[in-house]
């Protein structure tokens, strides 16, 4: 076989390969058009033939989590959201927008003792030695429904104060340079009568 014949045979073989490849591409493109039109039809009907289909943003379309919202009833009137950090307005908006009340988000359970209805935390628990004010402690109780655990700093020096008795009537402070009012205030605030100075 001459060199010229050999070159012509190679060119012919290459042309056949290119033709077959082009035919295959055309077939794939036609199939792609069919898939695109079926996807477009699915999108127009509002339903996807593929359960893992993605929405326009490219995220998987999912059914909202939670309980189906009852018609005319706010989610916060339908489900107990106590302890959920979201506002009632946010929860109810989610329910109205999605048709599903969101699953309650429970944060960490507040530490402390459940607050008794109508009783302030400082009247329920002894906070002697706690550095926080009564107002701060009671606000925590009102906001969380739990009286916070007393924060004990270093144990105050002195003698535990007897209930209903002032320190100056409990201990002899003769010679102490502080006034009776100052000594008794320390006892009331800390629950301990201070050592005699």
WOWO-V735587 format. One record per residue. N is the residue number from 1. RES is the residue in one letter. PHI is phi in whole degrees, -180 to 180 (none if undefined). D_LAST is the distance of its C-alpha to the last C-alpha in whole Angstrom. Layout:
n = <N N>
res = <RES RES>
phi = <PHI PHI>
d_last = <D_LAST D_LAST>
This chain:
n = <1 2 3 4 5 6 7 8 9 10 11 12 13 14 15 16 17 18 19 20 21 22 23 24 25 26 27 28 29 30 31 32 33 34 35 36 37 38 39 40 41 42 43 44 45 46 47 48 49 50 51 52 53 54 55 56 57 58 59 60 61 62 63 64 65 66 67 68 69 70 71 72 73 74 75 76 77 78 79 80 81 82 83 84 85 86 87 88 89 90 91 92 93 94 95 96 97 98 99 100 101 102 103 104 105 106 107 108 109 110 111 112 113 114 115 116 117 118 119 120 121 122 123 124 125 126 127 128 129 130 131 132 133 134 135 136 137 138 139 140 141 142 143 144 145 146 147 148 149 150 151 152 153 154 155 156 157 158 159 160 161 162 163 164 165 166 167 168 169 170 171 172 173 174 175 176 177 178 179 180 181 182 183 184 185 186 187 188 189 190 191 192 193 194 195 196 197>
res = <X X X X X X X X X X X X X X X X X X X X X X X X X X X X X X X X X X X X X X X X X X X X X X X X X X X X X X X X X X X X X X X X X X X X X X X X X X X X X X X X X X X X X X X X X X X X X X X X X X X X X X X X X X X X X X X X X X X X X X X X X X X X X X X X X X X X X X X X X X X X X X X X X X X X X X X X X X X X X X X X X X X X X X X X X X X X X X X X X X X X X X X X X X X X X X X X X X X X X>
phi = <none -80 -62 -66 -64 -63 -65 -65 -66 -66 -62 -65 -64 -65 -64 -65 -61 -64 -64 -63 -63 -64 -62 -64 -64 -61 -64 -66 -66 -64 -64 -64 -65 -63 -63 -65 -68 -70 -67 -65 -64 -63 -64 -67 -78 84 -126 -108 -72 -104 -65 -99 -60 -107 -84 -61 -83 87 -105 -64 -75 -127 -78 -58 -78 118 -97 -59 -73 -77 -58 77 -119 -66 -59 -71 -93 -101 -131 -81 -105 -58 91 -78 -76 -79 -76 -58 -61 -65 -63 -68 -66 -60 -62 -68 -73 -104 80 -131 -74 -66 -66 -57 -98 -99 -81 -66 -65 -58 -80 121 -102 -56 -74 -76 -56 78 -123 -71 -59 -71 -94 -102 -131 -82 -103 -57 92 -77 -77 -77 -75 -58 -61 -64 -62 -68 -67 -59 -62 -67 -74 -104 81 -130 -73 -66 -65 -56 -95 -101 -80 -64 -61 -61 -78 124 -107 -55 -77 -77 -59 77 -123 -74 -60 -71 -94 -100 -129 -83 -101 -59 92 -75 -74 -80 -76 -58 -61 -65 -64 -68 -65 -60 -63 -66 -75 -102 83 -130 -77 -69 -62 -67 -103>
d_last = <124 124 121 122 122 119 117 119 118 114 114 115 113 110 111 111 107 106 108 107 103 104 105 102 100 102 102 98 98 100 97 94 96 97 93 92 94 93 89 90 92 89 86 89 89 85 85 85 87 84 81 79 81 79 78 79 75 76 74 75 75 73 73 69 67 66 67 70 69 70 72 71 67 64 63 60 61 63 60 57 55 51 49 52 50 54 54 56 59 59 60 62 64 64 66 68 69 70 71 68 65 63 61 57 55 52 49 46 45 42 39 37 38 41 40 41 43 42 38 35 34 30 32 33 31 27 26 22 20 24 23 27 27 29 32 32 32 34 37 37 38 40 42 42 42 40 36 34 32 29 27 24 22 20 18 15 12 11 13 17 17 20 23 23 20 17 14 13 16 15 12 11 8 9 8 5 7 8 11 12 15 13 10 14 16 13 14 18 18 17 18 15 12 9 6 4 0>
